[in-house]
Structures are given as structure tokens and as C-alpha cells.
Amino acid sequence: MGGRLEGRIALITGASRGIGAAVARRFATEGARLILTARTVGGLEEVDDAIQAIGAKATLVPADLMEMDQIDQMGGAIHQRFGRLDILVGNAGSLGILSPVAHVSPAVWEETMALNATVNFRLIRSFDPLLRLSDAGRAIFVSSDAARSATPYWGPYAASKAALEALIQTYAGEVAKTKVRANIVNPGPVRTAMRAQAFPGEDPNNLISPDDVTDVFVALAETACQENGSIIDAT
């Protein structure tokens, strides 16, 4: 097929819709060998149909990443099958609830922090050894302006994304002398289900599509990329 990611093995979380699905389709056109995970089987199969239509292949791994032992199981399975991982895209996330901080239930707080921050820690914990086995391991995580804006009523989401950014920049410093590079993408306002949940009165036709933000993911996934520890706006 050819492409900028020809032959690279890429794992994408939250790949059944939105930005994750768009990145999966784009990586496929660039020649990557895909491992796609999400909770929604039907969504994964739709993405797989699109990937097969362009002559590419994907391995589908339906999983709930909140069952964090499944992350370790994926790591073991990928090591056994491929012996390495070239690209990790940590995209799965949750808005949680928009509410005054004092009104947020502990359960919602813990779930939002877990999916947006702790799950990505577990991804690093499981896949760092596989990224180090690559000749150019690339880890890319999806954040938000909310991590730095401290907007009222966005407490759980903002705090979890701020924690994610601190985590990834720390990890980037730890791998700076290796062949691994870790970066953060801020996609900005994109036409996704999460955006619609956050801004229900917004006209989605005024927003860019998930496909419009995939260029930065390809650039950060390439073997030539030397960016490390950066927060990069997709638009």
C-alpha cells in the first residue's frame, strides 16, 4: 500500500468512533498495521469495514479499559504476536459530568479520573517495554484545552486531563534518551459525540470533523518525529 506509516504496528484506544476512528482510518491509508480497541463492538466493526475497503487490515480487541487487567493482557498478547509496538494512541476518554465541583459524586469523580488519567498510566505501564523494543516507539495521548483553562463546572474533566498532561510530560522526560517519544494532542473543537454532550445547543456543522485533525497524529507517529513532551494543537 505504501505510506508514511508503512509496516508500523499501531494500537489505538477508543477507536470505535470520533477521533479514534478517524485516526484509525488515516493510519490505515498510511500503511500501518492496526490494533483497535473500544467497548463498542458494532462501532469497531464499522471502522474495520472502512479499513478493509481501502485494502488494509486491523485486529479488533473489544475491551473495557476500566477493567484494567485487560490492558496487561493486551500487552502480553501483542508481545507474543508482534514482539513490539511502534505506535500507541491513547484516545479513550470521558467527559464525566459538567457540574459545580461540590456537587460531583465521588463515583463520577473516580470514574472520570480513572478513564482519562489512570487508564493511560496503565497503558504506559503495559506498553512501555514494547515501545522500547521498536526502532522508533511513538506514544500519543489526547488531551483538551480544559486541562489548562480551569473553566467553572468542568472540574472532573479538567483535573483528569491536567493529570494526564503532567503524566505524559513526565514520561517523555524519562524516555528522552531512548528511541521512544511521547506527546500530547489537543484536538480543539471537533464534531464528536463528547463535544455534543458538552455543548448540546451548538451547531455541529460549524465544527471541523474528526478526519480534519488526523495530520498531527501521523506526524507524531512517524519514525522521523523527534518532538517529545509537547502539547500540540491539531488545528
Secondary structure as a PSIPRED ss2 file (coil, helix, strand):
# PSIPRED VFORMAT (PSIPRED V4.0)

   1 M C   1.000  0.000  0.000
   2 G C   1.000  0.000  0.000
   3 G C   1.000  0.000  0.000
   4 R C   1.000  0.000  0.000
   5 L C   1.000  0.000  0.000
   6 E C   1.000  0.000  0.000
   7 G C   1.000  0.000  0.000
   8 R C   1.000  0.000  0.000
   9 I E   0.000  0.000  1.000
  10 A E   0.000  0.000  1.000
  11 L E   0.000  0.000  1.000
  12 I E   0.000  0.000  1.000
  13 T E   0.000  0.000  1.000
  14 G C   1.000  0.000  0.000
  15 A C   1.000  0.000  0.000
  16 S C   1.000  0.000  0.000
  17 R C   1.000  0.000  0.000
  18 G H   0.000  1.000  0.000
  19 I H   0.000  1.000  0.000
  20 G H   0.000  1.000  0.000
  21 A H   0.000  1.000  0.000
  22 A H   0.000  1.000  0.000
  23 V H   0.000  1.000  0.000
  24 A H   0.000  1.000  0.000
  25 R H   0.000  1.000  0.000
  26 R H   0.000  1.000  0.000
  27 F H   0.000  1.000  0.000
  28 A H   0.000  1.000  0.000
  29 T H   0.000  1.000  0.000
  30 E C   1.000  0.000  0.000
  31 G C   1.000  0.000  0.000
  32 A C   1.000  0.000  0.000
  33 R E   0.000  0.000  1.000
  34 L E   0.000  0.000  1.000
  35 I E   0.000  0.000  1.000
  36 L E   0.000  0.000  1.000
  37 T E   0.000  0.000  1.000
  38 A E   0.000  0.000  1.000
  39 R C   1.000  0.000  0.000
  40 T C   1.000  0.000  0.000
  41 V H   0.000  1.000  0.000
  42 G H   0.000  1.000  0.000
  43 G H   0.000  1.000  0.000
  44 L H   0.000  1.000  0.000
  45 E H   0.000  1.000  0.000
  46 E H   0.000  1.000  0.000
  47 V H   0.000  1.000  0.000
  48 D H   0.000  1.000  0.000
  49 D H   0.000  1.000  0.000
  50 A H   0.000  1.000  0.000
  51 I H   0.000  1.000  0.000
  52 Q H   0.000  1.000  0.000
  53 A H   0.000  1.000  0.000
  54 I C   1.000  0.000  0.000
  55 G C   1.000  0.000  0.000
  56 A C   1.000  0.000  0.000
  57 K C   1.000  0.000  0.000
  58 A E   0.000  0.000  1.000
  59 T E   0.000  0.000  1.000
  60 L E   0.000  0.000  1.000
  61 V E   0.000  0.000  1.000
  62 P E   0.000  0.000  1.000
  63 A C   1.000  0.000  0.000
  64 D C   1.000  0.000  0.000
  65 L C   1.000  0.000  0.000
  66 M C   1.000  0.000  0.000
  67 E C   1.000  0.000  0.000
  68 M C   1.000  0.000  0.000
  69 D H   0.000  1.000  0.000
  70 Q H   0.000  1.000  0.000
  71 I H   0.000  1.000  0.000
  72 D H   0.000  1.000  0.000
  73 Q H   0.000  1.000  0.000
  74 M H   0.000  1.000  0.000
  75 G H   0.000  1.000  0.000
  76 G H   0.000  1.000  0.000
  77 A H   0.000  1.000  0.000
  78 I H   0.000  1.000  0.000
  79 H H   0.000  1.000  0.000
  80 Q H   0.000  1.000  0.000
  81 R H   0.000  1.000  0.000
  82 F H   0.000  1.000  0.000
  83 G C   1.000  0.000  0.000
  84 R C   1.000  0.000  0.000
  85 L C   1.000  0.000  0.000
  86 D C   1.000  0.000  0.000
  87 I E   0.000  0.000  1.000
  88 L E   0.000  0.000  1.000
  89 V E   0.000  0.000  1.000
  90 G E   0.000  0.000  1.000
  91 N C   1.000  0.000  0.000
  92 A C   1.000  0.000  0.000
  93 G C   1.000  0.000  0.000
  94 S C   1.000  0.000  0.000
  95 L C   1.000  0.000  0.000
  96 G C   1.000  0.000  0.000
  97 I C   1.000  0.000  0.000
  98 L C   1.000  0.000  0.000
  99 S E   0.000  0.000  1.000
 100 P C   1.000  0.000  0.000
 101 V H   0.000  1.000  0.000
 102 A H   0.000  1.000  0.000
 103 H H   0.000  1.000  0.000
 104 V C   1.000  0.000  0.000
 105 S C   1.000  0.000  0.000
 106 P H   0.000  1.000  0.000
 107 A H   0.000  1.000  0.000
 108 V H   0.000  1.000  0.000
 109 W H   0.000  1.000  0.000
 110 E H   0.000  1.000  0.000
 111 E H   0.000  1.000  0.000
 112 T H   0.000  1.000  0.000
 113 M H   0.000  1.000  0.000
 114 A H   0.000  1.000  0.000
 115 L H   0.000  1.000  0.000
 116 N H   0.000  1.000  0.000
 117 A H   0.000  1.000  0.000
 118 T H   0.000  1.000  0.000
 119 V H   0.000  1.000  0.000
 120 N H   0.000  1.000  0.000
 121 F H   0.000  1.000  0.000
 122 R H   0.000  1.000  0.000
 123 L H   0.000  1.000  0.000
 124 I H   0.000  1.000  0.000
 125 R H   0.000  1.000  0.000
 126 S H   0.000  1.000  0.000
 127 F H   0.000  1.000  0.000
 128 D H   0.000  1.000  0.000
 129 P H   0.000  1.000  0.000
 130 L H   0.000  1.000  0.000
 131 L H   0.000  1.000  0.000
 132 R H   0.000  1.000  0.000
 133 L H   0.000  1.000  0.000
 134 S C   1.000  0.000  0.000
 135 D C   1.000  0.000  0.000
 136 A C   1.000  0.000  0.000
 137 G C   1.000  0.000  0.000
 138 R E   0.000  0.000  1.000
 139 A E   0.000  0.000  1.000
 140 I E   0.000  0.000  1.000
 141 F E   0.000  0.000  1.000
 142 V E   0.000  0.000  1.000
 143 S C   1.000  0.000  0.000
 144 S C   1.000  0.000  0.000
 145 D C   1.000  0.000  0.000
 146 A H   0.000  1.000  0.000
 147 A H   0.000  1.000  0.000
 148 R H   0.000  1.000  0.000
 149 S H   0.000  1.000  0.000
 150 A C   1.000  0.000  0.000
 151 T C   1.000  0.000  0.000
 152 P C   1.000  0.000  0.000
 153 Y C   1.000  0.000  0.000
 154 W E   0.000  0.000  1.000
 155 G H   0.000  1.000  0.000
 156 P H   0.000  1.000  0.000
 157 Y H   0.000  1.000  0.000
 158 A H   0.000  1.000  0.000
 159 A H   0.000  1.000  0.000
 160 S H   0.000  1.000  0.000
 161 K H   0.000  1.000  0.000
 162 A H   0.000  1.000  0.000
 163 A H   0.000  1.000  0.000
 164 L H   0.000  1.000  0.000
 165 E H   0.000  1.000  0.000
 166 A H   0.000  1.000  0.000
 167 L H   0.000  1.000  0.000
 168 I H   0.000  1.000  0.000
 169 Q H   0.000  1.000  0.000
 170 T H   0.000  1.000  0.000
 171 Y H   0.000  1.000  0.000
 172 A H   0.000  1.000  0.000
 173 G H   0.000  1.000  0.000
 174 E H   0.000  1.000  0.000
 175 V C   1.000  0.000  0.000
 176 A C   1.000  0.000  0.000
 177 K C   1.000  0.000  0.000
 178 T C   1.000  0.000  0.000
 179 K C   1.000  0.000  0.000
 180 V C   1.000  0.000  0.000
 181 R E   0.000  0.000  1.000
 182 A E   0.000  0.000  1.000
 183 N E   0.000  0.000  1.000
 184 I E   0.000  0.000  1.000
 185 V E   0.000  0.000  1.000
 186 N E   0.000  0.000  1.000
 187 P C   1.000  0.000  0.000
 188 G C   1.000  0.000  0.000
 189 P C   1.000  0.000  0.000
 190 V E   0.000  0.000  1.000
 191 R C   1.000  0.000  0.000
 192 T C   1.000  0.000  0.000
 193 A H   0.000  1.000  0.000
 194 M H   0.000  1.000  0.000
 195 R H   0.000  1.000  0.000
 196 A H   0.000  1.000  0.000
 197 Q H   0.000  1.000  0.000
 198 A H   0.000  1.000  0.000
 199 F C   1.000  0.000  0.000
 200 P C   1.000  0.000  0.000
 201 G C   1.000  0.000  0.000
 202 E C   1.000  0.000  0.000
 203 D C   1.000  0.000  0.000
 204 P H   0.000  1.000  0.000
 205 N H   0.000  1.000  0.000
 206 N H   0.000  1.000  0.000
 207 L C   1.000  0.000  0.000
 208 I E   0.000  0.000  1.000
 209 S C   1.000  0.000  0.000
 210 P H   0.000  1.000  0.000
 211 D H   0.000  1.000  0.000
 212 D H   0.000  1.000  0.000
 213 V H   0.000  1.000  0.000
 214 T H   0.000  1.000  0.000
 215 D H   0.000  1.000  0.000
 216 V H   0.000  1.000  0.000
 217 F H   0.000  1.000  0.000
 218 V H   0.000  1.000  0.000
 219 A H   0.000  1.000  0.000
 220 L H   0.000  1.000  0.000
 221 A H   0.000  1.000  0.000
 222 E C   1.000  0.000  0.000
 223 T C   1.000  0.000  0.000
 224 A C   1.000  0.000  0.000
 225 C C   1.000  0.000  0.000
 226 Q C   1.000  0.000  0.000
 227 E C   1.000  0.000  0.000
 228 N C   1.000  0.000  0.000
 229 G C   1.000  0.000  0.000
 230 S C   1.000  0.000  0.000
 231 I E   0.000  0.000  1.000
 232 I E   0.000  0.000  1.000
 233 D E   0.000  0.000  1.000
 234 A C   1.000  0.000  0.000
 235 T C   1.000  0.000  0.000
